[in-house]
């Protein structure tokens, strides 16, 4: 069986995730913005985590870890190259390493850019990837520590996953991301339709995360830097996609 995945809203706009293997009763928590809603979600399901996967060191993704571990001791896994900024790890991992949640094997991806050492966790059998602040629904994370080429390369890795992959990202930024996307890709009918769907979902109080990669490929401007219409709209026809990406990201930073 594939993993059962539960999205857990935390803080004001963060998401954590539970990933449960029903065959082995093993559960992982992905990121810990705060403990209380995660503990409640675990209790609601009757699950006890044995793994915690950390995507990156920012406080809004790790600050609830100590309280979670006080209730549920678990193995903490994060980037081996970022141990000096992460909470204490039981296991450090890097690009290409594998992680098992019960019987399902996940692959560690280095998606540096937002931070250096940011990880994503891809579980092919379940067609899910946990991306936190790298690839987001309708957007991507601000490039705080890495470079634009580094972030562009990281997003390229994620874009190359199977199109049916569920993208489990770290924040409810979708409505703002969608409004920005229209400023650089205004004639895209798939985007126009999706913006309406997102507005309706948020008006009803429904989350817009996770999303499906095929939707991101069609509407997320940060994955579409090679698109001729976007390039023309930006006055960058024929430019290198990495340069177009950098321009889109710079515009979003000012949006």
LORO-433167 format. One record per residue (C-alpha): x, y, z; chain; residue number from 1. Coordinates in pm, whole numbers, always signed. Example, Ala and Ser with C-alpha at 12.3 -4.5 7.8 and 13.67 -1.06 7.14 Angstrom:
REM LORO-433167
- east / north / up / chaine / num
- +1230 / -450 / +780 / A / 1 $
- +1367 / -106 / +714 / A / 2 $
This chain:
REM LORO-433167
- east / north / up / chaine / num
- +0 / +0 / +0 / A / 1 $
- +106 / +360 / -54 / A / 2 $
- +165 / +603 / +229 / A / 3 $
- -129 / +771 / +394 / A / 4 $
- -45 / +1143 / +401 / A / 5 $
- -207 / +1397 / +632 / A / 6 $
- -157 / +1771 / +590 / A / 7 $
- -132 / +1954 / +924 / A / 8 $
- -180 / +2333 / +931 / A / 9 $
- +58 / +2501 / +1178 / A / 10 $
- +132 / +2855 / +1295 / A / 11 $
- -35 / +3110 / +1065 / A / 12 $
- +47 / +2965 / +722 / A / 13 $
- +281 / +2666 / +765 / A / 14 $
- +215 / +2303 / +687 / A / 15 $
- +364 / +1991 / +842 / A / 16 $
- +287 / +1641 / +719 / A / 17 $
- +229 / +1296 / +859 / A / 18 $
- +322 / +1002 / +637 / A / 19 $
- +198 / +664 / +756 / A / 20 $
- +267 / +318 / +617 / A / 21 $
- -43 / +109 / +697 / A / 22 $
- +139 / -218 / +626 / A / 23 $
- +394 / -166 / +905 / A / 24 $
- +220 / +100 / +1120 / A / 25 $
- +527 / +323 / +1085 / A / 26 $
- +467 / +700 / +1081 / A / 27 $
- +695 / +990 / +993 / A / 28 $
- +648 / +1359 / +1063 / A / 29 $
- +787 / +1596 / +802 / A / 30 $
- +887 / +1930 / +958 / A / 31 $
- +770 / +2055 / +1296 / A / 32 $
- +662 / +2421 / +1287 / A / 33 $
- +479 / +2372 / +1617 / A / 34 $
- +399 / +2066 / +1821 / A / 35 $
- +37 / +2105 / +1933 / A / 36 $
- -146 / +2059 / +1600 / A / 37 $
- +86 / +1773 / +1503 / A / 38 $
- +27 / +1598 / +1834 / A / 39 $
- -348 / +1644 / +1787 / A / 40 $
- -336 / +1504 / +1434 / A / 41 $
- -136 / +1203 / +1552 / A / 42 $
- -383 / +1145 / +1835 / A / 43 $
- -677 / +1171 / +1597 / A / 44 $
- -526 / +897 / +1382 / A / 45 $
- -392 / +685 / +1666 / A / 46 $
- -43 / +702 / +1515 / A / 47 $
- +293 / +726 / +1693 / A / 48 $
- +583 / +867 / +1492 / A / 49 $
- +912 / +683 / +1475 / A / 50 $
- +1076 / +926 / +1229 / A / 51 $
- +1099 / +1302 / +1194 / A / 52 $
- +1229 / +1436 / +862 / A / 53 $
- +1356 / +1795 / +860 / A / 54 $
- +1379 / +1981 / +530 / A / 55 $
- +1582 / +2282 / +646 / A / 56 $
- +1691 / +2480 / +947 / A / 57 $
- +1448 / +2774 / +951 / A / 58 $
- +1271 / +2807 / +1284 / A / 59 $
- +923 / +2784 / +1137 / A / 60 $
- +1006 / +2429 / +1028 / A / 61 $
- +1188 / +2296 / +1336 / A / 62 $
- +1088 / +2494 / +1644 / A / 63 $
- +827 / +2244 / +1765 / A / 64 $
- +1064 / +1947 / +1756 / A / 65 $
- +1166 / +1940 / +2123 / A / 66 $
- +804 / +1934 / +2240 / A / 67 $
- +711 / +1667 / +1986 / A / 68 $
- +1001 / +1445 / +2096 / A / 69 $
- +901 / +1489 / +2461 / A / 70 $
- +574 / +1314 / +2376 / A / 71 $
- +702 / +1079 / +2104 / A / 72 $
- +1073 / +992 / +2099 / A / 73 $
- +1166 / +943 / +1735 / A / 74 $
- +1467 / +928 / +1504 / A / 75 $
- +1543 / +1276 / +1369 / A / 76 $
- +1680 / +1291 / +1015 / A / 77 $
- +1812 / +1597 / +832 / A / 78 $
- +2087 / +1731 / +612 / A / 79 $
- +2431 / +1604 / +707 / A / 80 $
- +2582 / +1922 / +567 / A / 81 $
- +2368 / +2147 / +788 / A / 82 $
- +2412 / +1987 / +1129 / A / 83 $
- +2553 / +2308 / +1274 / A / 84 $
- +2216 / +2485 / +1224 / A / 85 $
- +1965 / +2203 / +1264 / A / 86 $
- +1846 / +2055 / +1592 / A / 87 $
- +2049 / +1750 / +1698 / A / 88 $
- +2015 / +1476 / +1439 / A / 89 $
- +2017 / +1101 / +1484 / A / 90 $
- +2099 / +1058 / +1117 / A / 91 $
- +2240 / +1291 / +858 / A / 92 $
- +2153 / +1240 / +493 / A / 93 $
- +2249 / +1393 / +160 / A / 94 $
- +2153 / +1384 / -209 / A / 95 $
- +2081 / +1030 / -327 / A / 96 $
- +2053 / +872 / +17 / A / 97 $
- +1742 / +672 / +97 / A / 98 $
- +1497 / +680 / +385 / A / 99 $
- +1239 / +414 / +467 / A / 100 $
- +896 / +485 / +611 / A / 101 $
- +797 / +133 / +691 / A / 102 $
- +820 / -60 / +366 / A / 103 $
- +838 / +244 / +139 / A / 104 $
- +1173 / +379 / +26 / A / 105 $
- +1218 / +753 / -20 / A / 106 $
- +1497 / +933 / -200 / A / 107 $
- +1673 / +1237 / -57 / A / 108 $
- +1707 / +1534 / -294 / A / 109 $
- +1930 / +1837 / -238 / A / 110 $
- +1717 / +2135 / -340 / A / 111 $
- +1938 / +2415 / -213 / A / 112 $
- +1854 / +2773 / -296 / A / 113 $
- +1609 / +2897 / -35 / A / 114 $
- +1874 / +2773 / +208 / A / 115 $
- +2199 / +2592 / +138 / A / 116 $
- +2135 / +2235 / +248 / A / 117 $
- +1757 / +2237 / +193 / A / 118 $
- +1632 / +1883 / +133 / A / 119 $
- +1325 / +1737 / -35 / A / 120 $
- +1206 / +1380 / +21 / A / 121 $
- +1061 / +1190 / -276 / A / 122 $
- +859 / +872 / -226 / A / 123 $
- +809 / +727 / -574 / A / 124 $
- +568 / +447 / -484 / A / 125 $
- +331 / +696 / -323 / A / 126 $
- +396 / +958 / -594 / A / 127 $
- +468 / +1222 / -331 / A / 128 $
- +748 / +1468 / -269 / A / 129 $
- +789 / +1682 / +42 / A / 130 $
- +939 / +2010 / -79 / A / 131 $
- +885 / +2260 / +208 / A / 132 $
- +1017 / +2598 / +87 / A / 133 $
- +1176 / +2491 / -243 / A / 134 $
- +892 / +2422 / -487 / A / 135 $
- +565 / +2561 / -354 / A / 136 $
- +214 / +2561 / -489 / A / 137 $
- +221 / +2823 / -765 / A / 138 $
- +560 / +2951 / -647 / A / 139 $
- +900 / +2883 / -500 / A / 140 $
- +1088 / +2996 / -193 / A / 141 $
- +1278 / +3322 / -181 / A / 142 $
- +1647 / +3268 / -254 / A / 143 $
- +1795 / +3362 / +83 / A / 144 $
- +2125 / +3173 / +94 / A / 145 $
- +2186 / +3007 / -240 / A / 146 $
- +2218 / +3154 / -588 / A / 147 $
- +1961 / +3193 / -863 / A / 148 $
- +2131 / +2924 / -1077 / A / 149 $
- +2134 / +2692 / -776 / A / 150 $
- +1762 / +2742 / -712 / A / 151 $
- +1687 / +2703 / -1082 / A / 152 $
- +1874 / +2372 / -1086 / A / 153 $
- +1690 / +2253 / -775 / A / 154 $
- +1352 / +2332 / -926 / A / 155 $
- +1461 / +2150 / -1241 / A / 156 $
- +1519 / +1835 / -1039 / A / 157 $
- +1170 / +1857 / -893 / A / 158 $
- +1011 / +1941 / -1231 / A / 159 $
- +1164 / +1621 / -1373 / A / 160 $
- +970 / +1398 / -1132 / A / 161 $
- +669 / +1209 / -1272 / A / 162 $
- +389 / +1456 / -1351 / A / 163 $
- +141 / +1278 / -1123 / A / 164 $
- +363 / +1348 / -819 / A / 165 $
- +187 / +1516 / -527 / A / 166 $
- +385 / +1823 / -416 / A / 167 $
- +365 / +1863 / -39 / A / 168 $
- +501 / +2210 / +24 / A / 169 $
- +544 / +2410 / +340 / A / 170 $
- +320 / +2718 / +326 / A / 171 $
- -22 / +2847 / +229 / A / 172 $
- +108 / +3120 / -3 / A / 173 $
- -91 / +3008 / -304 / A / 174 $
- -333 / +3296 / -345 / A / 175 $
- -55 / +3556 / -342 / A / 176 $
- +157 / +3337 / -571 / A / 177 $
- -133 / +3305 / -814 / A / 178 $
- -187 / +3681 / -830 / A / 179 $
- +180 / +3728 / -906 / A / 180 $
- +179 / +3454 / -1170 / A / 181 $
- -81 / +3648 / -1367 / A / 182 $
- +160 / +3943 / -1392 / A / 183 $
- +417 / +3738 / -1584 / A / 184 $
- +195 / +3484 / -1763 / A / 185 $
- -136 / +3670 / -1816 / A / 186 $
- -253 / +3488 / -2130 / A / 187 $
- -215 / +3134 / -1994 / A / 188 $
- -567 / +2979 / -1992 / A / 189 $
- -465 / +2704 / -1750 / A / 190 $
- -338 / +2969 / -1509 / A / 191 $
- -650 / +3183 / -1541 / A / 192 $
- -868 / +2881 / -1464 / A / 193 $
- -653 / +2773 / -1173 / A / 194 $
- -656 / +3119 / -1016 / A / 195 $
- -1036 / +3103 / -1004 / A / 196 $
- -1021 / +2761 / -840 / A / 197 $
- -770 / +2883 / -583 / A / 198 $
- -979 / +3188 / -497 / A / 199 $
- -1285 / +2970 / -447 / A / 200 $
- -1095 / +2726 / -228 / A / 201 $
- -954 / +2997 / -4 / A / 202 $
- -1292 / +3172 / +21 / A / 203 $
- -1431 / +2842 / +150 / A / 204 $
- -1142 / +2801 / +394 / A / 205 $
- -995 / +2503 / +210 / A / 206 $
- -618 / +2452 / +180 / A / 207 $
- -457 / +2466 / -163 / A / 208 $
- -169 / +2240 / -59 / A / 209 $
- -68 / +1973 / -164 / A / 210 $
- -79 / +2024 / -538 / A / 211 $
- -3 / +1796 / -834 / A / 212 $
- +317 / +1850 / -1029 / A / 213 $
- +143 / +1849 / -1369 / A / 214 $
- -58 / +2153 / -1253 / A / 215 $
- +262 / +2327 / -1143 / A / 216 $
- +425 / +2258 / -1478 / A / 217 $
- +130 / +2420 / -1653 / A / 218 $
- +82 / +2724 / -1429 / A / 219 $
- +377 / +2789 / -1194 / A / 220 $
- +589 / +3060 / -1360 / A / 221 $
- +904 / +2950 / -1175 / A / 222 $
- +888 / +2621 / -1365 / A / 223 $
- +811 / +2793 / -1696 / A / 224 $
- +1114 / +3016 / -1753 / A / 225 $
- +1166 / +2854 / -2093 / A / 226 $
- +813 / +2937 / -2211 / A / 227 $
- +817 / +3163 / -2517 / A / 228 $
- +510 / +3363 / -2413 / A / 229 $
- +650 / +3438 / -2067 / A / 230 $
- +983 / +3536 / -2216 / A / 231 $
- +813 / +3768 / -2465 / A / 232 $
- +598 / +3926 / -2193 / A / 233 $
- +913 / +3999 / -1991 / A / 234 $
- +1099 / +4134 / -2294 / A / 235 $
- +1346 / +3846 / -2270 / A / 236 $
- +1272 / +3640 / -2581 / A / 237 $
- +1549 / +3390 / -2645 / A / 238 $
- +1717 / +3452 / -2310 / A / 239 $
- +1864 / +3166 / -2111 / A / 240 $
- +1590 / +3015 / -1893 / A / 241 $
- +1805 / +3058 / -1581 / A / 242 $
- +1819 / +3433 / -1649 / A / 243 $
- +1443 / +3445 / -1704 / A / 244 $
- +1395 / +3258 / -1378 / A / 245 $
- +1614 / +3510 / -1195 / A / 246 $
- +1405 / +3795 / -1337 / A / 247 $
- +1080 / +3626 / -1232 / A / 248 $
- +1214 / +3567 / -881 / A / 249 $
- +1335 / +3928 / -854 / A / 250 $
- +992 / +4051 / -960 / A / 251 $
- +823 / +3830 / -703 / A / 252 $
- +1054 / +3966 / -433 / A / 253 $
- +923 / +4315 / -516 / A / 254 $
- +560 / +4210 / -558 / A / 255 $
